[in-house]
Amino acid sequence: MEEIQWQRPSRCAGSSNCPEVAVTADAVHIRSSLLPSSTARLTLPEWRDLLAGVRNGEFDV
């Protein structure tokens, strides 16, 4: 099994509540630093769609 290297945004350096992302050869894994045992696995097209939605404000409240 491939070892996953989790990364945090640089703005979360001192925080304990951050999104974390790990990119592998065939997927992007995301999790919250508050609940690291619960992860989501996205395909690369799903990841691109998620990022596009965030950039376009689709999740703004």
C-alpha positions in Angstrom: 0.0 0.0 0.0 1.2 3.5 -0.9 2.2 5.7 2.1 0.0 8.8 2.2 1.7 12.1 2.8 -0.8 14.6 4.3 -0.4 18.3 3.7 -2.1 21.3 5.3 -2.5 24.8 3.9 0.2 27.1 5.1 -2.3 29.4 6.8 -3.1 26.6 9.2 0.3 26.4 10.7 -0.8 27.1 14.3 -4.3 25.7 14.1 -5.7 22.3 15.1 -8.8 22.6 12.8 -7.5 22.4 9.3 -8.3 20.5 6.1 -5.6 18.1 5.0 -5.0 16.7 1.5 -3.0 13.8 0.2 -2.5 13.2 -3.5 -1.6 9.7 -4.7 -1.2 8.3 -8.2 -4.9 7.6 -8.7 -6.8 9.7 -6.1 -6.9 12.7 -3.8 -7.7 12.0 -0.2 -9.1 14.7 2.1 -9.8 14.8 5.8 -10.1 17.2 8.8 -7.3 17.4 11.3 -9.9 17.2 14.0 -11.0 13.7 12.7 -8.1 12.2 10.9 -9.5 8.7 10.9 -12.4 9.8 8.6 -11.2 10.4 5.1 -12.8 10.9 1.7 -11.2 9.5 -1.5 -11.9 11.5 -4.7 -10.9 10.6 -8.2 -8.9 13.3 -10.0 -11.9 14.5 -12.0 -14.0 14.7 -8.8 -11.2 16.7 -7.1 -11.1 19.1 -10.1 -14.9 19.5 -9.9 -14.8 20.2 -6.2 -12.1 22.9 -6.6 -14.0 24.5 -9.5 -17.1 24.6 -7.3 -15.2 26.2 -4.4 -13.7 28.8 -6.8 -17.1 29.5 -8.3 -18.8 30.1 -5.0 -21.1 27.1 -5.2 -20.6 26.4 -1.5 -20.9 29.9 -0.2 -23.6 30.4 2.4 
